[in-house]
Amino acid sequence: MLLFRKDIEPRCAYCAKGSTINDREVVCSRKGVVATEFHCGRFKYDPFKRVPPRPVKLKVSQLREEDFTI
C-alpha cells in the first residue's frame, strides 16, 4: 500500500508531533508554529495525517476501438 511506504518526504503537515492550523501552517509541539513544508530532526510519520494524491482520471474520449483489440 502506497500510504505506508518508507520513502515519504518528511513534512510537518503529516508529523505526529504537529497539528494543522490551516493550509500553510502547523503547530509543532517542539518548534511552535511552522510551515507545512518544514521538518526537523524529531519528525515522526503519522500515516493518518497524510492525504494521498488523487488518482488520475481515465480519458475515455481519447480511447479508440483499436485500443481494445488483441
All heavy atoms as TSV, in Angstrom:
chain	resi	resn	atom	element	x	y	z
A	1	MET	N	N	0.851	-1.183	0.000
A	1	MET	CA	C	0.000	0.000	0.000
A	1	MET	C	C	0.890	1.238	0.000
A	1	MET	O	O	1.802	1.354	0.800
A	1	MET	CB	C	-0.905	-0.040	1.226
A	1	MET	CG	C	-1.844	1.100	1.310
A	1	MET	SD	S	-2.900	0.899	2.749
A	1	MET	CE	C	-4.389	1.486	2.079
A	2	LEU	N	N	0.642	2.178	-0.884
A	2	LEU	CA	C	1.493	3.354	-1.025
A	2	LEU	C	C	1.386	4.321	0.147
A	2	LEU	O	O	2.258	5.139	0.346
A	2	LEU	CB	C	1.154	4.085	-2.316
A	2	LEU	CG	C	1.507	3.342	-3.596
A	2	LEU	CD1	C	1.038	4.143	-4.808
A	2	LEU	CD2	C	2.976	3.080	-3.683
A	3	LEU	N	N	0.337	4.235	0.917
A	3	LEU	CA	C	0.166	5.134	2.050
A	3	LEU	C	C	1.247	4.908	3.101
A	3	LEU	O	O	1.680	5.831	3.770
A	3	LEU	CB	C	-1.212	4.930	2.678
A	3	LEU	CG	C	-1.590	5.849	3.827
A	3	LEU	CD1	C	-1.663	7.291	3.338
A	3	LEU	CD2	C	-2.906	5.440	4.419
A	4	PHE	N	N	1.732	3.684	3.237
A	4	PHE	CA	C	2.705	3.339	4.269
A	4	PHE	C	C	4.102	3.111	3.723
A	4	PHE	O	O	4.900	2.440	4.335
A	4	PHE	CB	C	2.232	2.090	5.019
A	4	PHE	CG	C	0.932	2.306	5.721
A	4	PHE	CD1	C	-0.232	1.750	5.250
A	4	PHE	CD2	C	0.864	3.088	6.865
A	4	PHE	CE1	C	-1.441	1.950	5.888
A	4	PHE	CE2	C	-0.335	3.297	7.512
A	4	PHE	CZ	C	-1.487	2.730	7.020
A	5	ARG	N	N	4.423	3.657	2.577
A	5	ARG	CA	C	5.757	3.444	2.017
A	5	ARG	C	C	6.820	4.151	2.857
A	5	ARG	O	O	6.542	5.099	3.584
A	5	ARG	CB	C	5.798	3.878	0.566
A	5	ARG	CG	C	5.621	5.344	0.369
A	5	ARG	CD	C	5.661	5.692	-1.097
A	5	ARG	NE	N	5.762	7.144	-1.182
A	5	ARG	CZ	C	5.134	7.868	-2.048
A	5	ARG	NH1	N	4.387	7.310	-2.941
A	5	ARG	NH2	N	5.268	9.176	-2.049
A	6	LYS	N	N	8.055	3.715	2.734
A	6	LYS	CA	C	9.147	4.206	3.574
A	6	LYS	C	C	9.814	5.473	3.050
A	6	LYS	O	O	10.464	6.183	3.798
A	6	LYS	CB	C	10.222	3.118	3.705
A	6	LYS	CG	C	9.722	1.854	4.328
A	6	LYS	CD	C	9.549	2.014	5.801
A	6	LYS	CE	C	9.118	0.686	6.384
A	6	LYS	NZ	N	8.728	0.770	7.742
A	7	ASP	N	N	9.669	5.794	1.778
A	7	ASP	CA	C	10.411	6.909	1.185
A	7	ASP	C	C	9.603	8.200	1.080
A	7	ASP	O	O	9.803	8.987	0.171
A	7	ASP	CB	C	10.929	6.500	-0.193
A	7	ASP	CG	C	9.817	6.152	-1.165
A	7	ASP	OD1	O	8.696	5.862	-0.718
A	7	ASP	OD2	O	10.073	6.179	-2.376
A	8	ILE	N	N	8.716	8.449	2.014
A	8	ILE	CA	C	7.913	9.667	2.002
A	8	ILE	C	C	8.765	10.838	2.492
A	8	ILE	O	O	9.475	10.730	3.489
A	8	ILE	CB	C	6.660	9.503	2.878
A	8	ILE	CG1	C	5.738	8.497	2.218
A	8	ILE	CG2	C	5.951	10.816	3.099
A	8	ILE	CD1	C	4.517	8.163	3.004
A	9	GLU	N	N	8.685	11.947	1.756
A	9	GLU	CA	C	9.437	13.141	2.122
A	9	GLU	C	C	8.905	13.701	3.442
A	9	GLU	O	O	7.709	13.916	3.589
A	9	GLU	CB	C	9.280	14.184	1.021
A	9	GLU	CG	C	9.998	15.479	1.293
A	9	GLU	CD	C	9.726	16.501	0.208
A	9	GLU	OE1	O	9.374	16.113	-0.906
A	9	GLU	OE2	O	9.853	17.696	0.508
A	10	PRO	N	N	9.773	13.931	4.433
A	10	PRO	CA	C	9.287	14.443	5.719
A	10	PRO	C	C	8.732	15.859	5.606
A	10	PRO	O	O	9.330	16.721	4.972
A	10	PRO	CB	C	10.521	14.422	6.613
A	10	PRO	CG	C	11.676	14.160	5.753
A	10	PRO	CD	C	11.199	13.703	4.424
A	11	ARG	N	N	7.575	16.085	6.215
A	11	ARG	CA	C	6.924	17.395	6.272
A	11	ARG	C	C	6.165	17.483	7.587
A	11	ARG	O	O	5.606	16.504	8.042
A	11	ARG	CB	C	5.930	17.579	5.139
A	11	ARG	CG	C	6.546	17.702	3.794
A	11	ARG	CD	C	5.486	17.883	2.749
A	11	ARG	NE	N	6.116	18.239	1.498
A	11	ARG	CZ	C	5.611	19.104	0.657
A	11	ARG	NH1	N	4.476	19.674	0.898
A	11	ARG	NH2	N	6.241	19.391	-0.438
A	12	CYS	N	N	6.117	18.659	8.153
A	12	CYS	CA	C	5.363	18.851	9.392
A	12	CYS	C	C	3.865	18.647	9.193
A	12	CYS	O	O	3.149	18.397	10.146
A	12	CYS	CB	C	5.617	20.243	9.960
A	12	CYS	SG	S	7.266	20.407	10.677
A	13	ALA	N	N	3.390	18.725	7.962
A	13	ALA	CA	C	1.966	18.546	7.683
A	13	ALA	C	C	1.482	17.167	8.091
A	13	ALA	O	O	0.335	17.001	8.477
A	13	ALA	CB	C	1.691	18.778	6.205
A	14	TYR	N	N	2.337	16.155	8.029
A	14	TYR	CA	C	1.946	14.815	8.447
A	14	TYR	C	C	2.914	14.212	9.455
A	14	TYR	O	O	3.254	13.040	9.423
A	14	TYR	CB	C	1.724	13.868	7.258
A	14	TYR	CG	C	2.653	14.035	6.092
A	14	TYR	CD1	C	3.888	13.425	6.056
A	14	TYR	CD2	C	2.264	14.801	5.010
A	14	TYR	CE1	C	4.718	13.565	4.975
A	14	TYR	CE2	C	3.098	14.950	3.926
A	14	TYR	CZ	C	4.317	14.330	3.911
A	14	TYR	OH	O	5.140	14.476	2.834
A	15	CYS	N	N	3.321	15.044	10.399
A	15	CYS	CA	C	4.145	14.605	11.521
A	15	CYS	C	C	3.244	14.343	12.734
A	15	CYS	O	O	2.252	15.039	12.942
A	15	CYS	CB	C	5.171	15.678	11.864
A	15	CYS	SG	S	6.210	15.271	13.286
A	16	ALA	N	N	3.585	13.356	13.520
A	16	ALA	CA	C	2.788	13.005	14.697
A	16	ALA	C	C	2.842	14.096	15.765
A	16	ALA	O	O	1.937	14.200	16.594
A	16	ALA	CB	C	3.275	11.687	15.277
A	17	LYS	N	N	3.871	14.926	15.740
A	17	LYS	CA	C	4.035	15.965	16.749
A	17	LYS	C	C	3.372	17.294	16.376
A	17	LYS	O	O	3.417	18.236	17.137
A	17	LYS	CB	C	5.519	16.201	17.002
A	17	LYS	CG	C	6.204	15.005	17.620
A	17	LYS	CD	C	7.690	15.253	17.730
A	17	LYS	CE	C	8.452	14.159	18.395
A	17	LYS	NZ	N	7.970	12.834	18.308
A	18	GLY	N	N	2.743	17.371	15.195
A	18	GLY	CA	C	2.154	18.620	14.735
A	18	GLY	C	C	0.652	18.554	14.595
A	18	GLY	O	O	0.071	17.490	14.421
A	19	SER	N	N	0.030	19.719	14.664
A	19	SER	CA	C	-1.415	19.861	14.447
A	19	SER	C	C	-1.630	20.969	13.431
A	19	SER	O	O	-1.102	22.074	13.577
A	19	SER	CB	C	-2.132	20.225	15.742
A	19	SER	OG	O	-1.960	19.218	16.701
A	20	THR	N	N	-2.422	20.699	12.415
A	20	THR	CA	C	-2.649	21.657	11.331
A	20	THR	C	C	-3.509	22.827	11.800
A	20	THR	O	O	-4.549	22.632	12.414
A	20	THR	CB	C	-3.333	20.961	10.153
A	20	THR	OG1	O	-2.541	19.848	9.761
A	20	THR	CG2	C	-3.497	21.899	8.979
A	21	ILE	N	N	-3.043	24.049	11.499
A	21	ILE	CA	C	-3.810	25.267	11.771
A	21	ILE	C	C	-4.637	25.614	10.538
A	21	ILE	O	O	-5.840	25.811	10.620
A	21	ILE	CB	C	-2.882	26.453	12.102
A	21	ILE	CG1	C	-2.089	26.172	13.364
A	21	ILE	CG2	C	-3.686	27.724	12.248
A	21	ILE	CD1	C	-1.063	27.250	13.665
A	22	ASN	N	N	-3.964	25.708	9.395
A	22	ASN	CA	C	-4.616	25.987	8.107
A	22	ASN	C	C	-3.811	25.286	7.017
A	22	ASN	O	O	-3.002	24.418	7.316
A	22	ASN	CB	C	-4.747	27.503	7.865
A	22	ASN	CG	C	-3.422	28.224	7.965
A	22	ASN	OD1	O	-2.389	27.694	7.593
A	22	ASN	ND2	N	-3.448	29.446	8.465
A	23	ASP	N	N	-4.008	25.678	5.759
A	23	ASP	CA	C	-3.326	25.007	4.645
A	23	ASP	C	C	-1.815	25.228	4.634
A	23	ASP	O	O	-1.091	24.446	4.035
A	23	ASP	CB	C	-3.889	25.491	3.310
A	23	ASP	CG	C	-5.318	25.044	3.111
A	23	ASP	OD1	O	-5.735	24.087	3.789
A	23	ASP	OD2	O	-6.012	25.654	2.276
A	24	ARG	N	N	-1.345	26.278	5.291
A	24	ARG	CA	C	0.076	26.624	5.218
A	24	ARG	C	C	0.823	26.539	6.537
A	24	ARG	O	O	2.044	26.629	6.544
A	24	ARG	CB	C	0.221	28.033	4.651
A	24	ARG	CG	C	-0.252	28.133	3.209
A	24	ARG	CD	C	-0.124	29.528	2.679
A	24	ARG	NE	N	-1.117	30.358	3.365
A	24	ARG	CZ	C	-1.038	31.663	3.497
A	24	ARG	NH1	N	-0.021	32.311	3.007
A	24	ARG	NH2	N	-1.973	32.325	4.120
A	25	GLU	N	N	0.142	26.364	7.668
A	25	GLU	CA	C	0.819	26.384	8.965
A	25	GLU	C	C	0.435	25.189	9.835
A	25	GLU	O	O	-0.676	24.693	9.778
A	25	GLU	CB	C	0.489	27.668	9.709
A	25	GLU	CG	C	0.998	28.918	9.021
A	25	GLU	CD	C	0.610	30.178	9.768
A	25	GLU	OE1	O	-0.502	30.233	10.322
A	25	GLU	OE2	O	1.432	31.095	9.790
A	26	VAL	N	N	1.409	24.782	10.652
A	26	VAL	CA	C	1.248	23.665	11.576
A	26	VAL	C	C	1.791	24.099	12.929
A	26	VAL	O	O	2.796	24.791	13.008
A	26	VAL	CB	C	2.033	22.425	11.072
A	26	VAL	CG1	C	2.008	21.301	12.073
A	26	VAL	CG2	C	1.501	21.970	9.744
A	27	VAL	N	N	1.132	23.685	14.013
A	27	VAL	CA	C	1.657	23.925	15.357
A	27	VAL	C	C	2.422	22.677	15.771
A	27	VAL	O	O	1.850	21.596	15.885
A	27	VAL	CB	C	0.532	24.216	16.369
A	27	VAL	CG1	C	1.102	24.359	17.763
A	27	VAL	CG2	C	-0.224	25.449	15.990
A	28	CYS	N	N	3.710	22.839	15.963
A	28	CYS	CA	C	4.584	21.735	16.360
A	28	CYS	C	C	4.786	21.777	17.869
A	28	CYS	O	O	4.973	22.857	18.441
A	28	CYS	CB	C	5.914	21.848	15.631
A	28	CYS	SG	S	7.121	20.600	16.095
A	29	SER	N	N	4.768	20.636	18.522
A	29	SER	CA	C	4.980	20.603	19.968
A	29	SER	C	C	6.428	20.935	20.323
A	29	SER	O	O	6.716	21.299	21.454
A	29	SER	CB	C	4.610	19.230	20.522
A	29	SER	OG	O	5.453	18.230	19.970
A	30	ARG	N	N	7.344	20.846	19.361
A	30	ARG	CA	C	8.756	21.143	19.599
A	30	ARG	C	C	9.163	22.543	19.130
A	30	ARG	O	O	9.895	23.238	19.802
A	30	ARG	CB	C	9.635	20.124	18.877
A	30	ARG	CG	C	9.306	18.688	19.151
A	30	ARG	CD	C	9.764	18.227	20.485
A	30	ARG	NE	N	11.209	18.300	20.552
A	30	ARG	CZ	C	11.896	18.090	21.648
A	30	ARG	NH1	N	11.279	17.765	22.749
A	30	ARG	NH2	N	13.193	18.179	21.659
A	31	LYS	N	N	8.696	22.953	17.945
A	31	LYS	CA	C	9.160	24.191	17.313
A	31	LYS	C	C	8.149	25.331	17.315
A	31	LYS	O	O	8.484	26.433	16.933
A	31	LYS	CB	C	9.557	23.914	15.857
A	31	LYS	CG	C	10.650	22.898	15.681
A	31	LYS	CD	C	11.978	23.498	16.010
A	31	LYS	CE	C	13.083	22.493	15.728
A	31	LYS	NZ	N	14.394	23.059	15.953
A	32	GLY	N	N	6.901	25.083	17.673
A	32	GLY	CA	C	5.874	26.123	17.629
A	32	GLY	C	C	5.200	26.166	16.273
A	32	GLY	O	O	5.029	25.146	15.631
A	33	VAL	N	N	4.831	27.340	15.804
A	33	VAL	CA	C	4.154	27.491	14.517
A	33	VAL	C	C	5.203	27.459	13.406
A	33	VAL	O	O	6.138	28.254	13.396
A	33	VAL	CB	C	3.347	28.807	14.458
A	33	VAL	CG1	C	2.695	28.969	13.098
A	33	VAL	CG2	C	2.307	28.837	15.554
A	34	VAL	N	N	5.035	26.526	12.474
A	34	VAL	CA	C	5.963	26.367	11.354
A	34	VAL	C	C	5.167	26.150	10.076
A	34	VAL	O	O	3.970	25.875	10.097
A	34	VAL	CB	C	6.922	25.170	11.572
A	34	VAL	CG1	C	7.853	25.424	12.740
A	34	VAL	CG2	C	6.157	23.885	11.780
A	35	ALA	N	N	5.848	26.244	8.934
A	35	ALA	CA	C	5.223	25.986	7.634
A	35	ALA	C	C	4.980	24.489	7.468
A	35	ALA	O	O	5.678	23.668	8.051
A	35	ALA	CB	C	6.120	26.493	6.511
A	36	THR	N	N	3.999	24.134	6.646
A	36	THR	CA	C	3.686	22.719	6.442
A	36	THR	C	C	4.829	21.969	5.765
A	36	THR	O	O	4.992	20.775	5.970
A	36	THR	CB	C	2.412	22.545	5.585
A	36	THR	OG1	O	2.593	23.224	4.359
A	36	THR	CG2	C	1.195	23.070	6.302
A	37	GLU	N	N	5.647	22.657	4.968
A	37	GLU	CA	C	6.767	22.016	4.274
A	37	GLU	C	C	7.976	21.800	5.172
A	37	GLU	O	O	8.874	21.039	4.836
A	37	GLU	CB	C	7.212	22.863	3.073
A	37	GLU	CG	C	6.150	23.043	2.014
A	37	GLU	CD	C	5.212	24.194	2.344
A	37	GLU	OE1	O	5.603	25.117	3.073
A	37	GLU	OE2	O	4.068	24.152	1.880
A	38	PHE	N	N	8.027	22.467	6.297
A	38	PHE	CA	C	9.160	22.372	7.222
A	38	PHE	C	C	9.209	20.984	7.851
A	38	PHE	O	O	8.210	20.290	7.957
A	38	PHE	CB	C	9.014	23.441	8.311
A	38	PHE	CG	C	10.130	23.464	9.309
A	38	PHE	CD1	C	11.346	24.022	8.994
A	38	PHE	CD2	C	9.947	22.924	10.570
A	38	PHE	CE1	C	12.373	24.042	9.914
A	38	PHE	CE2	C	10.967	22.939	11.497
A	38	PHE	CZ	C	12.186	23.500	11.171
A	39	HIS	N	N	10.401	20.568	8.278
A	39	HIS	CA	C	10.558	19.369	9.091
A	39	HIS	C	C	11.826	19.502	9.919
A	39	HIS	O	O	12.749	20.219	9.560
A	39	HIS	CB	C	10.602	18.099	8.236
A	39	HIS	CG	C	11.875	17.904	7.491
A	39	HIS	ND1	N	12.132	18.552	6.303
A	39	HIS	CD2	C	12.957	17.157	7.765
A	39	HIS	CE1	C	13.329	18.190	5.887
A	39	HIS	NE2	N	13.855	17.359	6.743
A	40	CYS	N	N	11.847	18.844	11.054
A	40	CYS	CA	C	13.017	18.885	11.922
A	40	CYS	C	C	13.514	17.457	12.166
A	40	CYS	O	O	12.963	16.491	11.635
A	40	CYS	CB	C	12.686	19.581	13.247
A	40	CYS	SG	S	11.499	18.703	14.279
A	41	GLY	N	N	14.507	17.311	12.985
A	41	GLY	CA	C	15.080	16.009	13.281
A	41	GLY	C	C	14.165	15.104	14.083
A	41	GLY	O	O	14.373	13.896	14.148
A	42	ARG	N	N	13.143	15.661	14.696
A	42	ARG	CA	C	12.200	14.886	15.505
A	42	ARG	C	C	10.985	14.407	14.708
A	42	ARG	O	O	10.010	13.961	15.291
A	42	ARG	CB	C	11.700	15.741	16.674
A	42	ARG	CG	C	12.770	16.160	17.629
A	42	ARG	CD	C	13.049	15.042	18.563
A	42	ARG	NE	N	14.010	15.476	19.561
A	42	ARG	CZ	C	14.148	14.891	20.713
A	42	ARG	NH1	N	13.393	13.873	21.029
A	42	ARG	NH2	N	15.055	15.311	21.554
A	43	PHE	N	N	11.053	14.491	13.388
A	43	PHE	CA	C	9.933	14.090	12.542
A	43	PHE	C	C	9.547	12.638	12.798
A	43	PHE	O	O	10.381	11.749	12.804
A	43	PHE	CB	C	10.295	14.263	11.070
A	43	PHE	CG	C	9.248	13.753	10.116
A	43	PHE	CD1	C	8.111	14.493	9.867
A	43	PHE	CD2	C	9.397	12.532	9.491
A	43	PHE	CE1	C	7.145	14.026	8.997
A	43	PHE	CE2	C	8.440	12.057	8.620
A	43	PHE	CZ	C	7.311	12.806	8.374
A	44	LYS	N	N	8.259	12.414	13.031
A	44	LYS	CA	C	7.712	11.064	13.195
A	44	LYS	C	C	6.485	10.973	12.322
A	44	LYS	O	O	5.502	11.674	12.537
A	44	LYS	CB	C	7.357	10.795	14.656
A	44	LYS	CG	C	6.822	9.399	14.897
A	44	LYS	CD	C	6.856	9.096	16.370
A	44	LYS	CE	C	6.209	7.814	16.761
A	44	LYS	NZ	N	6.348	6.670	15.979
A	45	TYR	N	N	6.533	10.109	11.318
A	45	TYR	CA	C	5.474	9.998	10.323
A	45	TYR	C	C	4.191	9.454	10.927
A	45	TYR	O	O	4.190	8.446	11.615
A	45	TYR	CB	C	5.954	9.098	9.186
A	45	TYR	CG	C	4.929	8.865	8.117
A	45	TYR	CD1	C	4.398	9.929	7.404
A	45	TYR	CD2	C	4.502	7.589	7.809
A	45	TYR	CE1	C	3.457	9.720	6.411
A	45	TYR	CE2	C	3.565	7.369	6.816
A	45	TYR	CZ	C	3.047	8.438	6.124
A	45	TYR	OH	O	2.114	8.233	5.153
A	46	ASP	N	N	3.083	10.151	10.652
A	46	ASP	CA	C	1.751	9.705	11.043
A	46	ASP	C	C	0.950	9.499	9.760
A	46	ASP	O	O	0.525	10.459	9.128
A	46	ASP	CB	C	1.072	10.746	11.927
A	46	ASP	CG	C	-0.288	10.295	12.433
A	46	ASP	OD1	O	-0.729	9.182	12.074
A	46	ASP	OD2	O	-0.910	11.056	13.190
A	47	PRO	N	N	0.741	8.244	9.333
A	47	PRO	CA	C	0.076	7.998	8.045
A	47	PRO	C	C	-1.372	8.484	7.987
A	47	PRO	O	O	-1.902	8.694	6.905
A	47	PRO	CB	C	0.144	6.476	7.886
A	47	PRO	CG	C	0.373	5.950	9.246
A	47	PRO	CD	C	1.106	7.019	10.005
A	48	PHE	N	N	-2.004	8.684	9.112
A	48	PHE	CA	C	-3.394	9.140	9.110
A	48	PHE	C	C	-3.527	10.631	8.828
A	48	PHE	O	O	-4.610	11.115	8.527
A	48	PHE	CB	C	-4.072	8.794	10.430
A	48	PHE	CG	C	-4.185	7.311	10.627
A	48	PHE	CD1	C	-3.413	6.673	11.574
A	48	PHE	CD2	C	-5.033	6.559	9.846
A	48	PHE	CE1	C	-3.501	5.305	11.750
A	48	PHE	CE2	C	-5.134	5.197	10.010
A	48	PHE	CZ	C	-4.367	4.559	10.967
A	49	LYS	N	N	-2.449	11.388	8.919
A	49	LYS	CA	C	-2.492	12.826	8.627
A	49	LYS	C	C	-2.210	13.134	7.162
A	49	LYS	O	O	-2.516	14.208	6.684
A	49	LYS	CB	C	-1.474	13.566	9.495
A	49	LYS	CG	C	-1.880	13.609	10.940
A	49	LYS	CD	C	-0.944	14.484	11.718
A	49	LYS	CE	C	-1.385	14.567	13.164
A	49	LYS	NZ	N	-0.499	15.419	13.940
A	50	ARG	N	N	-1.625	12.199	6.451
A	50	ARG	CA	C	-1.261	12.439	5.061
A	50	ARG	C	C	-2.447	12.158	4.150
A	50	ARG	O	O	-3.107	11.143	4.259
A	50	ARG	CB	C	-0.107	11.539	4.655
A	50	ARG	CG	C	0.368	11.804	3.262
A	50	ARG	CD	C	1.643	11.036	2.997
A	50	ARG	NE	N	1.916	11.050	1.594
A	50	ARG	CZ	C	1.552	10.095	0.752
A	50	ARG	NH1	N	0.926	9.037	1.179
A	50	ARG	NH2	N	1.827	10.194	-0.520
A	51	VAL	N	N	-2.692	13.077	3.225
A	51	VAL	CA	C	-3.750	12.906	2.233
A	51	VAL	C	C	-3.064	12.528	0.924
A	51	VAL	O	O	-2.350	13.340	0.343
A	51	VAL	CB	C	-4.573	14.196	2.044
A	51	VAL	CG1	C	-5.622	14.017	0.980
A	51	VAL	CG2	C	-5.183	14.625	3.364
A	52	PRO	N	N	-3.250	11.293	0.457
A	52	PRO	CA	C	-2.579	10.876	-0.778
A	52	PRO	C	C	-3.123	11.625	-1.987
A	52	PRO	O	O	-4.256	12.112	-1.962
A	52	PRO	CB	C	-2.899	9.383	-0.894
A	52	PRO	CG	C	-3.823	9.050	0.202
A	52	PRO	CD	C	-4.017	10.245	1.067
A	53	PRO	N	N	-2.315	11.748	-3.045
A	53	PRO	CA	C	-2.791	12.440	-4.242
A	53	PRO	C	C	-3.964	11.700	-4.866
A	53	PRO	O	O	-4.076	10.484	-4.758
A	53	PRO	CB	C	-1.583	12.446	-5.168
A	53	PRO	CG	C	-0.655	11.436	-4.638
A	53	PRO	CD	C	-0.953	11.264	-3.192
A	54	ARG	N	N	-4.830	12.452	-5.527
A	54	ARG	CA	C	-5.998	11.856	-6.170
A	54	ARG	C	C	-5.554	11.018	-7.365
A	54	ARG	O	O	-4.610	11.381	-8.064
A	54	ARG	CB	C	-6.939	12.946	-6.634
A	54	ARG	CG	C	-7.428	13.799	-5.457
A	54	ARG	CD	C	-8.567	14.592	-5.882
A	54	ARG	NE	N	-9.683	13.635	-5.854
A	54	ARG	CZ	C	-10.942	13.969	-5.871
A	54	ARG	NH1	N	-11.276	15.227	-5.942
A	54	ARG	NH2	N	-11.886	13.067	-5.831
A	55	PRO	N	N	-6.226	9.908	-7.627
A	55	PRO	CA	C	-5.881	9.096	-8.801
A	55	PRO	C	C	-6.183	9.844	-10.099
A	55	PRO	O	O	-7.077	10.678	-10.153
A	55	PRO	CB	C	-6.750	7.855	-8.665
A	55	PRO	CG	C	-7.702	8.111	-7.569
A	55	PRO	CD	C	-7.278	9.329	-6.835
A	56	VAL	N	N	-5.435	9.519	-11.128
A	56	VAL	CA	C	-5.618	10.151	-12.426
A	56	VAL	C	C	-6.903	9.627	-13.056
A	56	VAL	O	O	-7.182	8.429	-13.020
A	56	VAL	CB	C	-4.416	9.837	-13.339
A	56	VAL	CG1	C	-4.609	10.456	-14.711
A	56	VAL	CG2	C	-3.137	10.321	-12.705
A	57	LYS	N	N	-7.695	10.536	-13.635
A	57	LYS	CA	C	-8.934	10.133	-14.303
A	57	LYS	C	C	-8.624	9.544	-15.678
A	57	LYS	O	O	-7.729	10.005	-16.376
A	57	LYS	CB	C	-9.868	11.330	-14.474
A	57	LYS	CG	C	-10.523	11.773	-13.218
A	57	LYS	CD	C	-11.574	12.815	-13.516
A	57	LYS	CE	C	-12.353	13.152	-12.276
A	57	LYS	NZ	N	-13.420	14.111	-12.561
A	58	LEU	N	N	-9.391	8.544	-16.045
A	58	LEU	CA	C	-9.269	7.929	-17.349
A	58	LEU	C	C	-9.925	8.830	-18.390
A	58	LEU	O	O	-11.081	9.231	-18.236
A	58	LEU	CB	C	-9.946	6.558	-17.352
A	58	LEU	CG	C	-9.944	5.795	-18.662
A	58	LEU	CD1	C	-8.510	5.454	-19.075
A	58	LEU	CD2	C	-10.772	4.539	-18.540
A	59	LYS	N	N	-9.192	9.146	-19.445
A	59	LYS	CA	C	-9.716	9.999	-20.508
A	59	LYS	C	C	-10.383	9.120	-21.559
A	59	LYS	O	O	-9.764	8.698	-22.535
A	59	LYS	CB	C	-8.598	10.833	-21.109
A	59	LYS	CG	C	-7.997	11.795	-20.110
A	59	LYS	CD	C	-6.865	12.587	-20.695
A	59	LYS	CE	C	-6.280	13.483	-19.630
A	59	LYS	NZ	N	-5.097	14.187	-20.103
A	60	VAL	N	N	-11.642	8.840	-21.347
A	60	VAL	CA	C	-12.397	7.935	-22.198
A	60	VAL	C	C	-12.552	8.509	-23.600
A	60	VAL	O	O	-12.588	7.772	-24.586
A	60	VAL	CB	C	-13.781	7.644	-21.572
A	60	VAL	CG1	C	-14.587	6.712	-22.439
A	60	VAL	CG2	C	-13.613	7.073	-20.180
A	61	SER	N	N	-12.609	9.808	-23.722
A	61	SER	CA	C	-12.819	10.431	-25.032
A	61	SER	C	C	-11.636	10.193	-25.973
A	61	SER	O	O	-11.785	10.268	-27.187
A	61	SER	CB	C	-13.064	11.925	-24.871
A	61	SER	OG	O	-11.937	12.544	-24.282
A	62	GLN	N	N	-10.464	9.880	-25.443
A	62	GLN	CA	C	-9.279	9.663	-26.278
A	62	GLN	C	C	-9.086	8.196	-26.658
A	62	GLN	O	O	-8.175	7.875	-27.409
A	62	GLN	CB	C	-8.038	10.173	-25.554
A	62	GLN	CG	C	-8.048	11.661	-25.338
A	62	GLN	CD	C	-6.824	12.136	-24.597
A	62	GLN	OE1	O	-6.025	11.346	-24.114
A	62	GLN	NE2	N	-6.667	13.444	-24.508
A	63	LEU	N	N	-9.915	7.303	-26.148
A	63	LEU	CA	C	-9.793	5.885	-26.474
A	63	LEU	C	C	-10.442	5.594	-27.829
A	63	LEU	O	O	-11.428	6.214	-28.204
A	63	LEU	CB	C	-10.450	5.040	-25.386
A	63	LEU	CG	C	-9.790	5.107	-24.017
A	63	LEU	CD1	C	-10.608	4.312	-23.011
A	63	LEU	CD2	C	-8.370	4.606	-24.063
A	64	ARG	N	N	-9.850	4.617	-28.520
A	64	ARG	CA	C	-10.376	4.195	-29.817
A	64	ARG	C	C	-10.728	2.713	-29.758
A	64	ARG	O	O	-10.336	2.003	-28.846
A	64	ARG	CB	C	-9.319	4.426	-30.901
A	64	ARG	CG	C	-8.902	5.886	-31.034
A	64	ARG	CD	C	-7.839	5.970	-32.091
A	64	ARG	NE	N	-6.793	4.987	-31.822
A	64	ARG	CZ	C	-5.521	5.247	-31.632
A	64	ARG	NH1	N	-5.084	6.465	-31.702
A	64	ARG	NH2	N	-4.650	4.292	-31.389
A	65	GLU	N	N	-11.416	2.238	-30.760
A	65	GLU	CA	C	-11.796	0.822	-30.835
A	65	GLU	C	C	-10.558	-0.068	-30.926
A	65	GLU	O	O	-10.517	-1.169	-30.383
A	65	GLU	CB	C	-12.703	0.613	-32.056
A	65	GLU	CG	C	-13.293	-0.773	-32.152
A	65	GLU	CD	C	-14.285	-1.059	-31.020
A	65	GLU	OE1	O	-15.002	-0.142	-30.608
A	65	GLU	OE2	O	-14.326	-2.206	-30.584
A	66	GLU	N	N	-9.496	0.419	-31.579
A	66	GLU	CA	C	-8.252	-0.361	-31.730
A	66	GLU	C	C	-7.572	-0.627	-30.385
A	66	GLU	O	O	-6.790	-1.559	-30.252
A	66	GLU	CB	C	-7.281	0.360	-32.662
A	66	GLU	CG	C	-7.756	0.489	-34.082
A	66	GLU	CD	C	-8.606	1.743	-34.277
A	66	GLU	OE1	O	-8.295	2.783	-33.673
A	66	GLU	OE2	O	-9.593	1.668	-35.013
A	67	ASP	N	N	-7.819	0.212	-29.408
A	67	ASP	CA	C	-7.208	0.034	-28.094
A	67	ASP	C	C	-7.723	-1.211	-27.379
A	67	ASP	O	O	-7.096	-1.698	-26.448
A	67	ASP	CB	C	-7.475	1.259	-27.216
A	67	ASP	CG	C	-6.798	2.512	-27.761
A	67	ASP	OD1	O	-5.757	2.384	-28.441
A	67	ASP	OD2	O	-7.319	3.606	-27.507
A	68	PHE	N	N	-8.867	-1.737	-27.816
A	68	PHE	CA	C	-9.483	-2.869	-27.143
A	68	PHE	C	C	-9.365	-4.172	-27.926
A	68	PHE	O	O	-9.960	-5.167	-27.562
A	68	PHE	CB	C	-10.959	-2.566	-26.860
A	68	PHE	CG	C	-11.131	-1.394	-25.941
A	68	PHE	CD1	C	-11.450	-0.133	-26.441
A	68	PHE	CD2	C	-10.947	-1.532	-24.576
A	68	PHE	CE1	C	-11.600	0.944	-25.585
A	68	PHE	CE2	C	-11.087	-0.454	-23.733
A	68	PHE	CZ	C	-11.420	0.787	-24.224
A	69	THR	N	N	-8.610	-4.192	-29.006
A	69	THR	CA	C	-8.438	-5.413	-29.786
A	69	THR	C	C	-7.078	-6.019	-29.515
A	69	THR	O	O	-6.128	-5.307	-29.160
A	69	THR	CB	C	-8.584	-5.123	-31.300
A	69	THR	OG1	O	-7.602	-4.146	-31.666
A	69	THR	CG2	C	-9.957	-4.625	-31.644
A	70	ILE	N	N	-7.022	-7.332	-29.690
A	70	ILE	CA	C	-5.745	-8.034	-29.468
A	70	ILE	C	C	-5.065	-8.287	-30.781
A	70	ILE	O	O	-5.545	-8.544	-31.762
A	70	ILE	CB	C	-5.987	-9.371	-28.731
A	70	ILE	CG1	C	-6.563	-9.071	-27.367
A	70	ILE	CG2	C	-4.715	-10.146	-28.624
A	70	ILE	CD1	C	-6.866	-10.292	-26.551
